[in-house]
Amino acid sequence: MLKIEQVFVFLRKETNNSVSEKIILGIDPGTTIMGFGLIKIVDKKPELITIDELMLSKYDSHYLRLKKIFEKTIQLIDQYHPDEIAIEAPFFGKNVQSMLKLGRAQGVAMAAGLSREIPIIEYAPKKIKMAITGNGNASKEQVAKMLQNLLKLKTLPDHLDATDGLAAAICHFYNMDNPISDDKYTGWAAFVKKNPGKVKG
């Protein structure tokens, strides 16, 4: 007898040829909190599946945090079977060490998706804010409130990293027919081709 999750996966595969249905995983990877949100597109309308965050500050080791990000991303992929992953692209700041750590967190999340051959689309932070609020300089609170109204969320999470992850997914939903992403990777080969300097033989 098939379990509920197995039946769900089977039904998804049967209807996967329909462009009106798609599951998108949005990720806001960070060194202290990884925010994520999953939406399901049904008849060209987004429906919330889940929104949450992975707290990483309790782990002293930066490398252990990276391991937890990888494991959580794999867990989400295996549990919800997203068709695509939308991730917030790196931003440039003055603190080089912080940028390095953030870049590693983003890279680990991308590696998890690529290991499952899930297409990954990157969006710049300003593009995500613009897609959600119409203002590329909007605050996290403004983004969260717009998402709350759009998806009829009763409450917002304690940390807005979760809504940032959800915002990436919604941004991708808005741009599926006319993508404005900075980069798109459909597998390791595509990633290596676009980033030859990041891969060592």
C-alpha positions in Angstrom: 0.0 0.0 0.0 1.3 3.4 -0.9 2.0 5.9 1.8 0.4 9.4 1.6 3.7 11.0 0.6 4.2 8.4 -2.1 0.7 9.0 -3.5 1.4 12.7 -3.5 4.6 12.2 -5.4 2.9 9.9 -7.9 0.1 12.4 -8.5 2.6 15.2 -9.0 4.4 13.2 -11.6 1.2 12.5 -13.4 0.3 16.2 -13.6 3.9 17.5 -14.0 3.4 18.0 -17.7 0.9 20.8 -16.9 2.6 24.2 -16.7 -0.2 25.3 -14.4 1.2 23.3 -11.5 4.7 23.7 -10.0 6.4 23.6 -6.6 9.1 26.2 -5.9 11.5 26.2 -3.0 12.8 29.6 -2.1 15.9 29.9 0.1 17.5 32.8 1.9 20.8 31.2 3.1 22.6 32.9 5.9 25.4 32.1 8.4 23.1 32.4 11.4 19.6 31.7 10.0 18.6 29.9 6.8 15.1 31.0 5.8 13.0 29.1 3.4 9.5 28.9 1.9 7.7 26.6 -0.4 4.9 27.4 -2.7 2.7 25.4 -5.0 1.5 27.0 -8.2 -2.0 25.8 -9.1 -3.9 27.4 -12.0 -1.3 30.2 -12.1 -1.9 31.1 -8.5 0.6 30.6 -5.6 -0.4 28.6 -2.6 1.7 28.4 0.6 3.0 25.0 1.5 5.3 25.9 4.3 7.6 28.6 5.7 10.2 28.2 8.3 13.9 28.8 9.3 16.9 26.8 10.3 18.6 28.3 13.3 22.4 28.0 13.0 23.7 30.4 15.7 23.8 27.5 18.3 26.6 25.9 16.3 30.0 27.3 17.0 31.7 25.8 14.0 31.2 27.6 10.6 31.7 24.3 8.8 29.1 22.5 10.9 26.7 25.3 10.0 27.4 24.6 6.3 26.8 20.9 6.8 23.4 21.7 8.5 22.4 24.0 5.5 23.3 21.2 3.1 21.4 18.6 5.1 18.3 20.8 5.5 18.2 21.7 1.8 18.4 18.0 0.9 15.7 17.2 3.5 13.3 19.8 1.9 14.0 18.6 -1.6 13.3 14.9 -0.6 10.2 15.8 1.4 8.5 18.3 -1.0 10.1 17.5 -4.4 10.3 21.0 -5.7 10.5 21.5 -9.5 12.8 24.5 -9.1 14.8 26.4 -6.5 14.9 30.2 -6.3 17.8 31.5 -4.2 18.8 35.0 -3.2 22.1 35.9 -5.0 25.1 37.2 -3.1 25.3 40.9 -2.3 28.4 42.9 -2.0 29.2 44.5 1.4 32.2 46.1 3.2 32.9 43.2 5.5 34.9 40.7 3.4 34.7 37.9 6.0 30.9 38.1 6.3 30.6 38.1 2.5 32.9 35.0 2.3 30.8 33.1 4.9 27.5 34.1 3.2 28.9 33.0 -0.2 29.7 29.6 1.3 26.3 29.3 2.7 24.7 30.1 -0.6 27.1 27.7 -2.4 26.3 24.9 -0.1 22.5 25.3 -0.6 23.0 25.4 -4.4 25.2 22.3 -4.2 22.4 20.5 -2.4 20.0 21.4 -5.2 22.4 20.6 -8.0 23.1 17.2 -6.4 19.4 16.4 -6.9 19.4 17.9 -10.4 16.9 20.6 -9.4 17.2 23.8 -11.6 18.4 26.7 -9.6 17.6 30.4 -10.3 19.4 33.2 -8.6 17.8 36.6 -8.0 19.5 39.7 -6.7 18.1 41.1 -3.4 16.8 44.3 -5.0 15.1 42.3 -7.8 13.3 40.2 -5.2 12.2 43.3 -3.3 11.0 45.0 -6.5 9.0 41.9 -7.5 7.2 41.7 -4.1 6.7 45.4 -3.2 7.6 47.4 -6.3 10.4 49.0 -4.4 14.0 47.6 -4.7 14.9 49.3 -1.5 12.0 48.0 0.6 12.6 46.8 4.2 12.3 43.2 5.3 9.2 44.3 7.2 7.6 45.7 4.1 8.4 42.5 2.1 6.9 40.4 4.9 3.7 42.4 5.1 3.2 42.1 1.3 3.7 38.4 1.5 1.3 38.2 4.4 -1.4 39.9 2.4 -0.7 37.9 -0.8 -0.7 34.5 0.8 -3.2 35.3 3.6 -0.7 34.4 6.4 -2.3 34.7 9.8 1.0 35.4 11.5 4.5 36.2 10.5 7.5 34.1 11.7 9.7 35.4 14.5 12.6 36.0 12.1 12.1 37.6 8.7 14.8 35.4 7.1 11.9 33.0 6.6 9.9 35.5 4.7 13.0 36.4 2.7 13.2 32.8 1.6 9.5 32.8 0.7 10.0 36.1 -1.2 12.6 34.4 -3.5 10.0 31.8 -4.4 7.3 34.3 -5.1 9.7 36.4 -7.1 10.4 33.4 -9.3 6.7 32.8 -9.7 6.2 36.3 -11.0 9.1 35.9 -13.4 8.6 32.3 -14.7 7.4 33.5 -18.1 9.8 36.4 -18.3 12.8 35.6 -16.1 14.9 38.5 -14.8 17.2 36.3 -12.8 20.9 36.9 -12.7 21.8 33.2 -13.3 20.1 29.9 -13.8 21.8 26.5 -13.3 20.2 23.3 -14.5 23.0 21.0 -13.2 26.7 20.8 -12.4 27.7 21.1 -16.1 25.8 24.4 -16.4 27.3 25.7 -13.1 30.9 24.8 -14.2 30.4 26.4 -17.6 29.3 29.7 -16.1 31.8 29.7 -13.2 35.0 28.1 -14.5 37.1 30.0 -12.0 35.2 28.6 -9.0 35.9 25.0 -9.9 39.3 23.4 -9.5 40.4 20.3 -11.3 
